[in-house]
Each structure stands twice: as structure tokens, then as C-alpha cells.
Amino acid sequence: MTKRLLFITGTRADFGKLEPLAAAARDAGFPVSFYVTGMHLMDRYGRTKLEVARFPGAEIFEFQNQREGDPQDMILAKTVLGFSDFLTEHRPDLAIVHGDRIEALACALVCATNYIRSAHVEGGEVSGTIDEVFRHCNTKLATHHFVSSADAARRVMALGEPAASIHVIGSPELDFHSQPSGVTLEEVRAHYGIPFPEFGIATFHPVTSEAASMGDQAAALFGALAESGRAFVVIAPNNDPGSEAIFRVLDGLPKDRFRILPSMRFAHFSELMKNAACMVGNSSAGVREAPFLGLPSLDIGTRQTNRASAPSIATASAFDREAILAFLAGHWGRAHDRHTAFGEGRAADRFVAVLRDPDFWARGLQKQFNDLG
């Protein structure tokens, strides 16, 4: 029997990473479906469930797991209940979760308690916030691991996971960025109303452990960007605690130099990054995709602490006005060589090769801790 795959997605970001894997699995003959929840269903964040719905050849299931302002523990509880109920009718052969979000944690937990085979994509990474804790929890709950680098594989083994369950495939979103986006920059500008001849990209998400100071951090960062005189396309933050304070800052930015978007289609975002002068903020795109594309990036604050290093990445506090202005003055439009520490754009092929191996499906579901050495 052909194995049925279920991909769980709660944000625009994780869908961009899961989509290449799902497309390759579908094309290899695996029945593919998506469990769509989280920010995807919220108007404020662009109702990006529509992006998932455009994926051809997959069954789509939706679950509303939150309302505006719900705390993370409540979202976790709602998602556990909703996904558990879903599994009473639909029992996939493999559930695939990504990264460190609440939705992934909830679904990985439900899979573990119901002895459903699960795979965690991009485990074994560090960031320095509570998201890192969620990521490591997902690793312990999952039965299989598709990681982005040898360093990540080593950390997953340090958590007691056997080497046979760990597969280094690279970062899946790089598969998309390594190919033509399928749209032109002119089409992107027209679709999103971007008038600037040259631009940087800015994305600043909340850090949950620093929620009380996110407004001050955002005011300092975007104040420096405004002072630079440069133009920026700003992608709105996610819905973690502290986002309201960031939105208030964004609402006050001058409209002639800041184009604020709730979200973007992944193809359009890829083309935008390929033509940007730099990237500023604390999105993982700034430390993963940007170096791969040779785009200079300034990583702000603690959200991506220790996540990655590359010659094209600079770091600064949101309050370090001089460092931010110096980066913009010295690195704006400066291209770098492609950085391939997180893969060369072949993650999907490697993913499918693992799925085609009978040993993958023969592994037992009862987990044991494996001591290093």
C-alpha cells in the first residue's frame, strides 16, 4: 500500500519549507494532504491558507486553533484537542511537522501518544529563545528527523536519538530559492504595490521571553531604518506575544518609504529577496535564505542567536542605532558569494529517497534513549 503523508502547517514560514518536500513526495506517487491551522486562517496575517489551497494534488484540512490574543498555552491545548479529534477519522502513515511552533508541538505530541509515525523537519537547531525549547521537544516526540546540517544531526543525537533515524537533507526552502521563482520583479511590484526602484526587506518578530520590551525594540530599529533614508518592504510579524506593540510601531512609519505587507506568496517573496539590497530583522530568512542568495543581512536581537554564521551576516542590538546605520551605509546592495552551510537546494530529492527506503518504514515506534559513544 502507498504510504499516506500528512504535512502540518501553521504559518506562512513553515509552509515555504514544507511545500518543496510535499511536491516531491506527491510527484513520487505518495498521497499528500495538509493539516492547515494557526496564522494561516487569520485575516490579519493575510489568510495564507489560500497559498496552501493553491497546492495541486493534495487534500486540505483546516482547523481554527486560535483567536486574536489567545495565549500560547491555550493555543497548544486547542490544537491538541483539534488534532486528536482529526486523527479519529484520518490516520496517516506519516505526519510531518516543522521547526519550533506551537502547532508543531501539539501535533507531534498527539502523534506520539497515538503511536503514529512522525517526522520532524529542521530539528537540532539553536536560537536562544523558548522556541528552541519547543524545537527540542518536537525532536524527542518525533520518530524520524530530517535535519539541515551535520551540526543539527549531532545535536539531535545529543538528545538521545539514534543515528539511523536522522537524515541530513539541507533546508527545504533553499530548493525553491535555487530555481527561477516563476515571476518577475515587475510582477511582484505590481501585485504588492511596491513603488521603490531599490529596497531593503525588514521583518521583526516578537521574542516571547522579551514581550514587554518588543515595542521599544521595534521603535528603536525602525527609527534607525527611517533615519537612514532608505526604502523598505516590511513583512508583518507573526502572532507571538509582543506582536501588538510591533504593529503599533509599523502603523506609524512613513508610507512613502515603508511598504508594509501582512504576508507574501512564497514565489513572490523569493523574487523580492533575489532583488533586494539587504535584509534587516530577526527572521530566520535573514540567516538562512539570505546567505544562500548572497544577500547581506543584519540580524537584530536574540531571536536567532547562534542559529547560523556566514560572511554576509552582521549582528546588532535593536537599540544600537550606530551599528544599524553603519550596516546600511556599508552593505546596502553589496553581493556576497552563495553560502551553502544549510544545503545546495536538493532537500526534496533527498527526502523522497529516504521515503522510498523500506528500512524507513520498518523502524519501530517505541523510542529508546541512545547515549552518545
Legacy VTK file of the C-alpha trace (Angstrom):
# vtk DataFile Version 3.0
C-alpha trace
ASCII
DATASET POLYDATA
POINTS 373 float
0.000 0.000 0.000
1.276 3.502 -0.841
2.077 5.414 2.328
-0.096 8.453 3.039
1.703 11.624 4.131
0.202 14.448 6.213
2.037 17.777 6.408
1.098 20.042 9.335
1.426 23.778 8.669
0.544 26.703 10.909
2.426 29.637 9.347
3.475 31.097 6.028
7.093 30.373 7.018
6.781 26.644 7.683
4.688 26.138 4.534
7.539 27.575 2.484
9.778 24.876 3.933
7.290 22.003 3.683
5.972 22.749 0.192
9.067 21.503 -1.720
9.027 18.256 0.273
5.305 17.755 -0.300
5.606 18.461 -4.024
8.443 15.986 -4.459
6.586 13.322 -2.454
3.408 13.877 -4.485
5.356 13.610 -7.744
6.931 10.375 -6.462
3.461 8.858 -6.027
2.780 9.393 -2.316
-0.747 10.619 -1.427
-0.246 14.018 0.215
-2.516 16.073 2.463
-2.162 19.218 4.586
-3.495 19.994 8.052
-3.801 23.792 7.972
-4.150 25.792 11.167
-2.638 28.716 13.106
-1.843 32.020 11.405
-2.913 30.613 8.038
-6.574 31.143 8.957
-6.258 34.673 10.362
-7.179 37.769 8.321
-4.529 39.948 9.951
-1.760 37.717 8.645
-3.053 37.532 5.098
-5.207 34.368 5.307
-2.306 32.418 3.881
-4.429 29.263 3.876
-5.146 30.416 0.314
-1.487 29.770 -0.522
-1.806 26.199 0.750
-5.039 25.751 -1.191
-3.154 26.527 -4.426
-1.000 23.426 -3.923
-2.218 20.966 -6.589
-2.972 17.328 -5.957
-3.360 17.400 -2.166
-6.291 17.100 0.211
-6.601 20.112 2.547
-7.980 20.020 6.094
-8.465 23.219 8.107
-8.725 23.751 11.856
-9.159 27.130 13.570
-6.997 26.805 16.688
-6.961 30.375 17.987
-8.460 33.836 18.127
-6.563 37.118 18.267
-4.850 37.465 21.631
-5.037 33.827 22.743
-2.031 32.900 24.918
0.316 30.218 23.655
-0.697 27.620 26.242
-4.335 27.954 25.189
-3.374 27.626 21.516
-1.399 24.500 22.396
-4.379 22.992 24.222
-6.838 23.803 21.426
-4.534 22.325 18.802
-4.041 19.121 20.799
-7.801 18.684 21.055
-8.436 19.529 17.406
-5.686 17.318 16.007
-6.622 14.421 18.296
-10.191 14.626 17.021
-8.900 14.776 13.426
-6.916 11.566 13.931
-10.008 9.634 14.957
-11.075 9.832 11.287
-7.771 10.278 9.473
-4.753 8.210 10.418
-1.786 8.996 8.142
1.155 6.677 7.726
3.494 9.612 8.373
2.826 13.036 9.865
5.435 15.705 9.093
5.931 18.715 11.380
8.415 21.531 11.083
10.553 23.508 13.460
9.510 25.110 16.707
5.964 26.461 16.519
3.151 25.668 18.963
1.131 23.859 16.276
4.040 21.524 15.513
4.490 20.769 19.212
0.802 19.965 19.668
0.641 17.661 16.656
3.910 15.905 17.471
2.573 15.225 20.968
-0.690 13.779 19.635
1.205 11.577 17.170
3.461 10.274 19.939
0.592 9.409 22.264
-1.274 7.658 19.439
1.785 5.800 18.071
1.596 7.455 14.674
4.865 7.677 12.785
6.053 11.288 12.669
8.933 13.187 11.114
10.428 16.434 12.366
11.969 18.771 9.797
14.855 21.065 10.842
15.363 19.790 14.356
18.652 20.130 16.207
18.983 23.891 15.773
19.604 26.569 18.380
18.184 30.053 18.680
18.346 31.128 22.317
14.593 31.636 22.980
11.717 29.426 24.158
11.245 28.455 20.501
14.433 26.420 20.826
12.874 24.514 23.741
9.801 23.732 21.625
12.057 22.566 18.792
13.937 20.139 21.053
10.610 18.855 22.451
9.495 18.098 18.897
12.710 16.165 18.352
12.035 13.968 21.376
8.443 13.341 20.281
9.184 12.503 16.623
10.267 9.109 15.337
12.257 10.410 12.338
14.378 13.502 11.758
15.138 15.436 8.568
17.799 17.969 9.526
19.516 20.777 7.668
23.158 20.208 8.579
25.701 17.884 10.165
25.769 20.162 13.232
22.000 19.765 13.617
22.333 15.980 13.278
24.938 15.982 16.057
22.607 17.899 18.388
19.703 15.540 17.642
21.976 12.621 18.595
22.937 14.500 21.770
19.218 14.449 22.627
19.339 10.659 22.565
18.049 9.990 19.049
19.645 7.105 17.090
21.752 7.971 14.059
19.646 5.666 11.866
16.603 7.906 12.393
18.425 11.115 11.364
18.715 12.221 7.734
20.707 15.303 6.644
18.846 16.798 3.686
19.514 20.544 3.984
16.970 23.342 4.385
13.972 22.648 2.098
13.207 26.286 1.292
16.578 26.535 -0.459
15.206 24.156 -3.113
12.818 26.890 -4.149
15.353 29.728 -3.950
17.831 27.758 -6.082
15.430 27.831 -9.041
13.742 30.633 -11.016
10.814 31.954 -8.990
8.416 31.900 -11.924
7.539 35.586 -11.536
9.343 38.780 -12.492
10.257 41.621 -10.155
7.884 43.844 -12.130
5.056 41.404 -11.431
5.952 41.363 -7.734
5.998 45.165 -7.581
2.651 45.387 -9.362
0.977 42.700 -7.242
2.056 44.210 -3.904
2.144 47.909 -4.801
5.894 48.340 -4.233
6.952 51.676 -5.809
10.634 51.740 -4.817
13.363 51.343 -7.501
15.623 49.818 -4.834
14.690 48.497 -1.436
15.664 46.507 1.603
13.496 43.897 3.313
12.684 44.206 7.018
10.965 41.646 9.230
10.891 41.909 13.017
9.109 39.199 15.005
8.394 39.198 18.747
10.643 37.276 21.105
8.264 35.686 23.616
10.661 35.974 26.559
11.077 39.689 25.781
7.425 40.522 25.080
7.402 43.508 27.442
10.182 45.282 25.535
9.205 44.449 21.955
7.580 47.841 21.370
10.717 49.677 22.465
12.908 47.378 20.364
10.729 47.873 17.295
10.648 51.656 17.788
14.444 51.774 18.009
15.018 49.513 15.000
12.521 51.114 12.639
13.529 54.564 13.867
17.057 53.836 12.663
15.766 52.454 9.357
13.683 55.595 8.854
16.668 57.794 9.703
18.749 56.063 7.025
16.560 57.483 4.277
16.353 54.052 2.606
13.152 52.384 1.390
11.967 49.064 2.850
9.397 46.382 2.175
8.266 45.289 5.648
6.742 41.859 6.217
4.463 41.948 9.261
5.435 39.985 12.397
3.967 36.675 13.464
1.329 36.403 16.184
3.542 35.606 19.183
3.134 37.645 22.403
4.538 41.133 21.810
3.289 41.452 18.228
0.714 44.142 19.070
3.450 46.527 20.190
5.355 45.926 16.945
2.227 46.548 14.854
1.750 49.903 16.618
5.240 50.945 15.544
4.659 49.782 11.962
1.419 51.750 11.790
3.362 54.974 12.428
6.035 54.526 9.741
6.150 56.942 6.778
4.223 55.366 3.921
6.442 56.879 1.229
9.429 54.747 2.292
7.893 51.730 4.038
5.552 49.291 2.265
4.041 47.057 4.944
2.634 43.678 3.879
0.855 41.077 6.043
2.450 38.248 4.036
3.651 37.323 0.553
3.312 34.345 -1.738
6.498 32.348 -1.453
7.424 32.718 -5.134
6.985 36.486 -4.894
8.996 36.630 -1.675
11.803 34.635 -3.286
11.966 37.037 -6.223
11.878 40.001 -3.846
14.844 38.620 -1.880
16.803 37.984 -5.082
16.483 41.678 -5.953
16.733 43.320 -2.526
19.661 45.474 -1.397
19.766 43.871 2.069
17.654 42.227 4.760
17.214 43.509 8.319
15.413 41.985 11.300
15.189 38.705 13.181
13.541 36.328 10.711
15.218 33.011 10.006
15.218 34.102 6.352
17.941 36.574 7.242
20.309 33.863 8.479
19.310 31.007 6.155
17.921 32.134 2.801
19.756 35.456 2.643
23.275 33.922 2.862
22.285 31.278 0.312
21.275 34.073 -2.083
24.351 36.166 -1.272
22.144 38.893 0.223
23.711 40.930 3.058
21.645 40.689 6.243
21.629 42.337 9.658
20.359 40.016 12.383
18.721 42.018 15.172
18.484 40.933 18.812
18.337 37.454 20.308
15.738 35.542 18.282
18.293 33.842 16.013
21.192 33.712 18.500
23.745 31.051 17.435
21.443 29.900 14.616
23.913 30.466 11.803
27.041 32.319 10.759
28.165 33.442 7.313
30.293 36.268 5.884
27.138 38.052 4.711
25.510 38.155 8.207
26.081 41.036 10.627
24.510 41.327 14.092
23.306 44.215 16.244
21.002 45.083 19.099
17.781 46.821 18.120
18.989 49.739 20.248
22.375 50.060 18.523
21.497 52.903 16.168
25.081 53.440 15.033
25.604 49.784 14.114
22.339 49.666 12.141
23.159 52.839 10.214
26.722 51.647 9.595
25.433 48.357 8.175
23.069 50.144 5.812
25.796 52.531 4.695
28.415 49.832 4.149
26.471 46.777 2.992
23.497 48.130 1.022
23.480 46.362 -2.353
26.739 44.510 -1.716
26.527 40.975 -3.137
28.222 38.010 -1.452
29.138 34.526 -2.626
26.480 31.856 -2.111
26.701 30.229 1.329
25.747 26.529 1.361
26.104 25.527 5.020
22.385 24.594 5.016
22.313 22.800 1.695
22.572 23.310 -2.031
18.867 23.158 -2.894
18.421 19.362 -3.075
16.489 18.680 0.145
13.340 17.386 -1.569
15.213 14.798 -3.625
16.946 13.523 -0.500
13.635 13.478 1.396
11.976 11.290 -1.235
14.978 8.958 -1.389
14.582 8.309 2.346
10.827 7.687 1.991
11.499 5.132 -0.737
13.768 3.113 1.568
11.821 0.198 3.140
14.022 0.472 6.253
12.476 3.880 6.959
9.030 2.326 7.362
10.355 -0.741 9.202
11.706 1.234 12.159
9.725 0.585 15.331
7.713 3.305 17.047
8.862 2.540 20.585
11.626 5.061 21.228
14.680 4.495 23.394
17.344 6.934 24.543
20.694 6.374 22.824
23.708 7.526 24.799
26.478 9.117 22.748
29.522 6.858 22.432
LINES 1 374
373 0 1 2 3 4 5 6 7 8 9 10 11 12 13 14 15 16 17 18 19 20 21 22 23 24 25 26 27 28 29 30 31 32 33 34 35 36 37 38 39 40 41 42 43 44 45 46 47 48 49 50 51 52 53 54 55 56 57 58 59 60 61 62 63 64 65 66 67 68 69 70 71 72 73 74 75 76 77 78 79 80 81 82 83 84 85 86 87 88 89 90 91 92 93 94 95 96 97 98 99 100 101 102 103 104 105 106 107 108 109 110 111 112 113 114 115 116 117 118 119 120 121 122 123 124 125 126 127 128 129 130 131 132 133 134 135 136 137 138 139 140 141 142 143 144 145 146 147 148 149 150 151 152 153 154 155 156 157 158 159 160 161 162 163 164 165 166 167 168 169 170 171 172 173 174 175 176 177 178 179 180 181 182 183 184 185 186 187 188 189 190 191 192 193 194 195 196 197 198 199 200 201 202 203 204 205 206 207 208 209 210 211 212 213 214 215 216 217 218 219 220 221 222 223 224 225 226 227 228 229 230 231 232 233 234 235 236 237 238 239 240 241 242 243 244 245 246 247 248 249 250 251 252 253 254 255 256 257 258 259 260 261 262 263 264 265 266 267 268 269 270 271 272 273 274 275 276 277 278 279 280 281 282 283 284 285 286 287 288 289 290 291 292 293 294 295 296 297 298 299 300 301 302 303 304 305 306 307 308 309 310 311 312 313 314 315 316 317 318 319 320 321 322 323 324 325 326 327 328 329 330 331 332 333 334 335 336 337 338 339 340 341 342 343 344 345 346 347 348 349 350 351 352 353 354 355 356 357 358 359 360 361 362 363 364 365 366 367 368 369 370 371 372
